[in-house]
Every structure is written in C-alpha cells, then in structure tokens.
Amino acid sequence: MHTQVPITQNDIDVYTDLGYLVIHNAFSKNRIQSLLAAVNRLIDRALAGDCEIGWIDKGKRLPARVGHLLHPDKYDYAYAKWLDEDLSPHIETLLDDEPVRHSLFGMLANGGGQPYCQSWHRDIGKPGDDDEESFLHRLHGNFLQFNAPLLPEDHFLNIVPASHLRASTCQELEVAKGNGNLNMPNAIELMLEPGDIVYYNANLWHRGWNPNGEKRWTMHCAFWKAKYPVMKHEYGQLEVLLKHIDEMPAVARQYVQNYIDNYPQSDPKSLLEI
C-alpha cells in the first residue's frame, strides 16, 4: 500500500527553495519494523559468513556503513518493497515525473562510541570555482538523495538551508578547509525519528556529525533521472544487478533496469564532467 503522505506543490516549492524537504511520519511503524528486520537478517548472514560487510563491533552486532543493499548478497525484499510502495511516488514527484534510475542504495551506520565526524562539503559541487553557481543550477532537479532513520533521535545530518543554488561564500570555504569542528554560518541540525525522511540536494553544504559515536542506522539512497548515464562513482554494479533483477517488484526493477540501460561500456564520466 502506498504512503498516505503525498508530496504537495508546497512541498515541491520548499524543496526547490531550501534544497531539502522533511516529511514526518511518512512511513508506518510496520514499514520501519520490516526494514529493521531486514537489517538484522543481513547482520545474521554476515555473522554466518554468507556475505561480507564492514564492522564497528561484530560482537555487539554493530555494522559499519553498508552499501549496495540491492545487490544479491545483501538484498532483502523489504528494501525493494519499500522503494516500490512508499518511496517511488515521492522520488518521481521530486524528479518531475520523469523516468528514474537507481544510483546508490545503502545504510549509514555508526555506534560503539566510535566518533564519526565529516568535514563540511558539497557532494558534487565545485566550491570556489568560477562556474560554481552555473554548475549547481545545471544539476538542480535532476537527482536527489535521502536519509531515513530506523532508530530514534537521529540528529546527525547538519545542513545549510538554501545553499544549493548559490556560490559558496568566503567564510564557507574557510570553514570547509577545517576538520569539521568549525561552525558553519546558518547551519541547522535536522532532528528525525523512525518514519521520517529528508530528501535533499546533495549540493547543499552539509556534514554527518556524530562525535560521540551514538548508534545510528539511517537508510541513505540516491537516484537520478534516467537520461543521465551511469557515472564513475556508481559504476561497477551492472553484472551483480543483472543476476537478480527479476526478483524485484515492478517499480524497483524498472529503476534498476534504467541503470542497466544507461550503463556505459567504458570510460564513465565523473560527477564533475556531466
């Protein structure tokens, strides 16, 4: 059953203007429980040696960040069903109802008192370059990513609202040169609970900030309009996805098929070359 929280025109305007959109209570408790169960099944398989993941503390069942959850060794029907039923209406609305392709599908994970502190950054942008602003405008609306927490009190994503379509300031560039400890002007800390989701433009100034190493399981995924060819950072998934694309429900299968159809045979472009 599809999510009962549709994205409105006002939501689209907020996303366009601020570069992010938080939807509270977007998913049911049952959906969150199904995703938690899928993660725990993955941990069980990894502990049994049936797949490989990184660890913060294997004895305490604390995985490190996990990528490629749609690949056959880590795949669980719960992920694809969530994408099919709840996420796809949001993703397609925010990408102008154009065909969508898979890019990245994983989970951010911290814990065990191990600090995780990113520096301030834009994922794709060219901070300080002469053409920074035109580059940001060229990409706007053609891709998105999201964070969706599975555990309570998720406060680890810091962003600078409305920084996604303008050139970086001198102060922002200076802060970004540091190790993350400096305060970024106009930054906010997003507070999310299981069932919430934040869609955001990856070119916002942002950072992941968990200095106390609190336990965090946050689904983290990215999608592009299908007209964009697969790039270097997404490259290498073709053969593994072909192995089990037929196991996926219809919409998730189409997103993956669009990735396959836009897969360059050689020399994929980098993010900065598109």
For each residue, the residues with C-beta under 8 A, 3 or more apart:
1: 85
2: 85 86 89
3: 6 26 27 85 86 87 89 90
4:
5: 23 25 26
6: 3 89 93
7: 11 12 21 23 89 90 93 94
8: 11 12
9: 12 13
10: 13 14
11: 7 8 14 15 21 23
12: 7 8 9 15 16 93 94
13: 9 10 16 17
14: 10 11 17 18 21
15: 11 12 18 19 20 21 94 199 201
16: 12 13 140 141
17: 13 14 162
18: 14 15 21 161 162
19: 15 159 161 162 163 164 165 200 201 203 204
20: 15 159 161 190 198 199 200 201 204
21: 7 11 14 15 18 94 198 199 200
22: 190 192 196 197 198
23: 5 7 11 26 90 196 197 198 199
24: 193 195 196
25: 5 195 196
26: 3 5 23 86 90 148 195 196 197
27: 3 31 32 82 86 148 195 197
28: 31 32 195
29: 32 33 194 195
30: 33 34
31: 27 28 34 35 82 86 195
32: 27 28 29 35 36 150 194 195
33: 29 30 36 37
34: 30 31 37 38 78 81 82
35: 31 32 38 39 78 79 82 150 219
36: 32 33 39 40 150 217
37: 33 34 40 41 78
38: 34 35 41 42 76 78 79
39: 35 36 42 43 63 107 150 217
40: 36 37 43 44 61
41: 37 38 44 45 76
42: 38 39 45 46 51 53 63 66 69 74 76
43: 39 40 46 47 53 61 63
44: 40 41 47 48
45: 41 42 48 50 51
46: 42 43 49 50 51 52 53 63
47: 43 44 58 61
48: 44 45
49: 46
50: 45 46 73
51: 42 45 46 73 74
52: 46 73
53: 42 43 46 63 64 66 74
54: 63 64 65 66
55: 58 62 63 64
56: 60 62 63 64 109 110 111 112 114
57: 60 61 62 111 112
58: 47 55 61 62
59:
60: 56 57 111 112
61: 40 43 47 57 58
62: 55 56 57 58 109 111 112 215
63: 39 42 43 46 53 54 55 56 66 107 109
64: 53 54 55 56 109
65: 54 106 107 108 109
66: 42 53 54 63 69 74 106 107 109
67: 104 105 106
68: 71 74 105 106 237 240
69: 42 66 74 75 76 79 105 106 107
70: 74 75 79 80 102 105 241 248 252 256
71: 68 74 75 237 240 241
72: 75 240 243 244
73: 50 51 52 240
74: 42 51 53 66 68 69 70 71
75: 69 70 71 72 79 80 244 247
76: 38 41 42 69 79 80
77: 80 81 247 249
78: 34 35 37 38 81 82
79: 35 38 69 70 75 76 82 83 105
80: 70 75 76 77 83 84 248 249 252 253
81: 34 77 78 84 85 249 252
82: 27 31 34 35 78 79 85 86 87
83: 79 80 86 87 88 105 221 251 252 255
84: 80 81 87 88 248 249 250 251 252
85: 1 2 3 81 82 88
86: 2 3 26 27 31 82 83 89 90
87: 3 82 83 84 90 91 146 221
88: 83 84 85 91 92 100 251 252 255
89: 2 3 6 7 86 92 93
90: 3 7 23 26 86 87 93 94 197 199
91: 87 88 94 95 100 144 223
92: 88 89 95 97 98 100
93: 6 7 12 89 90 97
94: 7 12 15 21 90 91 144 199
95: 91 92 98 100 141 142 143 144 223 225
96: 141 225
97: 92 93
98: 92 95 225 226 227
99: 225 226 227 258
100: 88 91 92 95 223 224 225 226 255 258
101: 223 224 225 226 228 230 255 256 258 259 261 262
102: 70 105 223 241 255 256 258 259
103: 143 221 222 223 224 234 259
104: 67 145 220 221 222 234
105: 67 68 69 70 79 83 102 221 222
106: 65 66 67 68 69 219 220 221
107: 39 63 65 66 69 150 217 218 219 220
108: 65 147 156 208 216 217 218 219 220
109: 56 62 63 64 65 66 216 217 218
110: 56 114 116 156 210 213 214 215 216
111: 56 57 60 62 114 213 214 215 216
112: 56 57 60 62 213 215
113: 212 213
114: 56 110 111 213
115: 210 211 212 213
116: 110 156 208 209 210 211 213 216
117: 179 180 181 207 208 209 210 211
118: 121 180 207 208 209
119: 176 178 179 180 207
120: 172 175 176 178 180 182 184 205 206 207
121: 118 127 176 205 206 207
122: 125 127 168 202 203 204 205 206
123: 145 202 203 271
124: 139 202 203 271 272
125: 122 132 135 136 168 203
126: 129 131 132 135 272
127: 121 122 132 168 172 173 176
128: 132 168 173
129: 126 132 135
130:
131: 126 134 135
132: 125 126 127 128 129 135 136 167 168
133: 136 137 165 166 167
134: 131 137 138
135: 125 126 129 131 132 138 139
136: 125 132 133 139 140 164 165 166 203
137: 133 134 140 165
138: 134 135
139: 124 135 136 142 143 203 274
140: 16 136 137 164 165 201 203
141: 16 95 96
142: 95 139 224 225 228
143: 95 103 139 202 222 223 224 225 228
144: 91 94 95 199 200 201 202 222 223
145: 104 123 199 200 202 220 221 222 223
146: 87 197 198 199 200 219 220 221 222
147: 108 154 157 192 197 198 200 218 219 220
148: 26 27 192 196 197 198 218 219 220
149: 152 154 192 193 194 196 216 217 218 219
150: 32 35 36 39 107 194 217 218 219
151: 154 194 215 216 217 218
152: 149 193 194
153: 191 193
154: 147 149 151 157 190 191 192 193 196 216 218
155: 189 190 191 192
156: 108 110 116 208 209 210 214 216 218
157: 147 154 189 190 192 198 206 207 208 209
158: 184 187 188 189 190 206 207 208 209
159: 19 20 163 187 188 190 200 204 205 206
160: 163 172 184 185 186 187 188 204 205 206
161: 18 19 20 186 188 204
162: 17 18 19 165 166
163: 19 159 160 166 168 172 186 204 205
164: 19 136 140 201 203 204
165: 19 133 136 137 140 162
166: 133 136 162 163
167: 132 133
168: 122 125 127 128 132 163 172 173 176 205
169: 172 173 185
170: 173 174
171: 174 175 185
172: 120 127 160 163 168 169 175 176 184 185 205
173: 127 128 168 169 170 176 177
174: 170 171 177 178 182
175: 120 171 172 178 182 183 184 185
176: 119 120 121 127 168 172 173 205
177: 173 174
178: 119 120 174 175 181 182
179: 117 119
180: 117 118 119 120 207 209
181: 117 178
182: 120 174 175 178
183: 175 187
184: 120 158 160 172 175 187 205 207
185: 160 169 171 172 175
186: 160 161 163
187: 158 159 160 183 184 205
188: 158 159 160 161
189: 155 157 158 209
190: 20 22 154 155 157 158 159 198
191: 153 154 155
192: 22 147 148 149 154 155 157 196 197 198
193: 24 149 152 153 154 196
194: 29 32 149 150 151 152
195: 24 25 26 27 28 29 31 32
196: 22 23 24 25 26 148 149 154 192 193
197: 22 23 26 27 90 146 147 148 192
198: 20 21 22 23 146 147 148 157 190 192
199: 15 20 21 23 90 94 144 145 146
200: 19 20 21 144 145 146 147 159 204 206
201: 15 19 20 140 144 164 204
202: 122 123 124 143 144 145 206 222
203: 19 122 123 124 125 136 139 140 164
204: 19 20 122 159 160 161 163 164 200 201
205: 120 121 122 159 160 163 168 172 176 184 187
206: 120 121 122 157 158 159 160 200 202
207: 117 118 119 120 121 157 158 180 184
208: 108 116 117 118 156 157 158
209: 116 117 118 156 157 158 180 189
210: 110 115 116 117 156 213 214 216
211: 115 116 117
212: 113 115
213: 110 111 112 113 114 115 116 210
214: 110 111 156 210
215: 62 110 111 112 151
216: 108 109 110 111 116 149 151 154 156 210
217: 36 39 107 108 109 149 150 151
218: 107 108 109 147 148 149 150 151 154 156
219: 35 106 107 108 146 147 148 149 150
220: 104 106 107 108 145 146 147 148
221: 83 87 103 104 105 106 145 146
222: 103 104 105 143 144 145 146 202
223: 91 95 100 101 102 103 143 144 145 255
224: 100 101 103 142 143 228
225: 95 96 98 99 100 101 142 143 228
226: 98 99 100 101 258 261 262
227: 98 99 262
228: 101 142 143 224 225 231 262 274
229: 262 263 264 268 269 274
230: 101 234 235 237 259 262 263 264 268
231: 228 234 235 268 269 270 271 274
232: 235 268 269 270 271
233: 270 271
234: 103 104 230 231 237 259 268
235: 230 231 232 263 264 268
236:
237: 68 71 230 234 240 241 259
238: 241 242 259 260 263
239: 242 243
240: 68 71 72 73 237 243
241: 70 71 102 237 238 244 245 256 259 260
242: 238 239 245 260
243: 72 239 240
244: 72 75 241 247 248
245: 241 242 248 253 256 257 260
246: 253
247: 75 77 244
248: 70 80 84 244 245 252 253 256
249: 77 80 81 84 252 253
250: 84 253 254
251: 83 84 88 254 255
252: 70 80 81 83 84 88 248 249 255 256
253: 80 245 246 248 249 250 256 257
254: 250 251 257 258
255: 83 88 100 101 102 223 251 252 258 259
256: 70 101 102 241 245 248 252 253 259 260
257: 245 253 254 260 261
258: 99 100 101 102 226 254 255 261 262
259: 101 102 103 230 234 237 238 241 255 256 262 263
260: 238 241 242 245 256 257 263
261: 101 226 257 258
262: 101 226 227 228 229 230 258 259
263: 229 230 235 238 259 260
264: 229 230 235 267 268 269
265:
266:
267: 264
268: 229 230 231 232 234 235 264
269: 229 231 232 264 273 274
270: 231 232 233 273 274
271: 123 124 231 232 233 274
272: 124 126
273: 269 270
274: 139 228 229 231 269 270 271
